[in-house]
């Protein structure tokens, strides 16, 4: 398996080094959390021999005896070194039952700088505040970006063809080891079904997965469409999958907690307020959609919108769907004092399509940057103050 550096995540961890927080690396299965932790350990080792690094991987049988939280606590306390920095790095921490008792106790002593990764079934983002009584920081990790995909395959010239492949193959790098499309899809399907039919069932003690599986496929099939539990419940029931809006709402939350989907709420641009009506849901990686649903109802415009949504989150933005009177802006991206308005399209070469995409942006009267991302296959240009980007070029150059 080939490795590439992921500096944006590594620099984030290094920037948090020796802060008094528990650092928790989260993300969907097989997105690279364990690899990131190992890369961070290597950086610590290169800083000098003085640091005391306790690195535990609970998937390795060598650490089997520490899968009792009391033994884990005792081991860490026994290996503290005075007069130097002590680091505790634990991969797949959930394999130690009641690990949080040991971690909270060790954190309270102030002796360790603590870094953790774990399975989605046990380190869901919604559970962190309950598990950890001390301060913690979540470091979300995503599947490979298009820029990372190009670095992995050393693609420097034909980025249009590379993007065509990436849009369907996705960013779960473990699938890149397989030569055939069938084997790559089988790998991704296994990752996805492990989350849906094992992790979430185990976490929430679900009686069966029928509703959850059909709900997940419905959300994949309706990327970028406004979605409400009532609407989904009615659709599933009409297809003889008996459920109700309460169950659907709860299961959507489960899927988002496990980083399979990301909830994108609506934002009233004129009123500068968030709207509580139907949301949109975007899949963590488009490769999953293709592996599970194939070409069924495949809309490339919606697929590209999904890629941009996840890329903005990867870059640290909070992402919303913009509403301006009766018009809609695909994304309002917020990061500190920064704000971006973004439209995403497959093809804007036709006048009517270009007008449809540009008109909501022209209607916004503030001075924040506005852009259209589309498959233009041309260098970036401006139209009345709106930046028009070729989508693959924006993903690679700005990634």
Phi, psi and omega in degrees: 000126181282147180242145169229155176289148175236075192298330183296325179279319181296319179295326177296315179296317180296326177291337179265359183302131177068015169279156188276040182239154167281124180265123186238116181270119184240164178152169181298156176308143173064025178267355175112019181296313182295320178298320179297317180297321178293321178295323178295319178300318179298322178295319178298319181294327181285343179287343178142159185283353187289327184295142178259107185251115172260110183245120185236128177241107186284359171275351180264126182298342177300338182254014184304322184293344180266008180280021167244126189298331177291321178293320177299314180298315182295316180301313181297316181296323181289340184252013174292139175244129180282148175080012178212167178283132178249125181244135176241114181244121182233122177260138182056053186297335183294345179287354172256103181304138181062030179306328185298332179294317178292315183296315180298321179294316180294321179296322182296333181287338183074010183275338187238145164265116195250134178229132185227147162232162179191168179294149178301334182291342186235340178239051174291147185301328181287348183262350191297318181296329178285320183288319190248118182281336177272181179288144177218158175232131179266129176249097182286134178244136181247162170302170184306137169283172176295323178298319178292322177301316179294321178294320181299314183266008178053043181268114183239350187244291186273076183285341178292314177294321178298321180292323175302318179291315183298321183302326181262322183283326176081191188245014175279098194296337178301333180287342184290343181288344184264139186278325185264150177300323180297316181289323177297316180295322180297321178298311182295319177300321180294318177300312182297313184288332174299320179291311188285318187262353178236302184302307185288325176297316180293317183294313188255006177053052182284139182292326174202172186249007185302308181295317181299315181295315180292324177297314181299317179293325176298315180296322176298321184284347185235032175306135177077000174268143175297134189227137174228152178305322179298315182295317180294316180301316180297319181294314180296317180296321178296336178261022174068024171255094190286123179202190177213169187293332179293313178297316180299315179299320180293317182291325175299318178299319178300314182295324177287322177299327181272009176066019175282318177235157177238124181283128179239111184274169183265149183229123178280108186295316181290315183277351180051052179216158181269141183259143185263008181281196186306144180255175170245149182235131182241139183284144183298334182203128184292340176299329178293318180300315182291320181295325184271317186254347182065219182273005183301122178052033184287120178243111186294328177299316178291324178298316180292323176300319178297316180300318181292319179303311181292324179296320178297319177295320179300327181273004173094013179273149162273133190241134179226161170268126184273139176235127178226103187055239180264003181264159178231135172255130187308309183218138164250117184251125183241134177210101186062233179274358183274142177218135177233142171249128189225132168249142180236135181212159175281304187222121178246022183288334178275141184302317182295320179293317179299316179297320179297321182282324187276332187298319177297325180289321179293336180283346179276125189262358179277177188261009181290152183300144179230143181210155171243130177248119183209170178277068181282330185060027178230160174299159179302140174216169182248146173226108180049046176086358179260127179281127178254112184250141164289126189302307179302324180295317178297317181296320184279316184288325184263358183276000000 
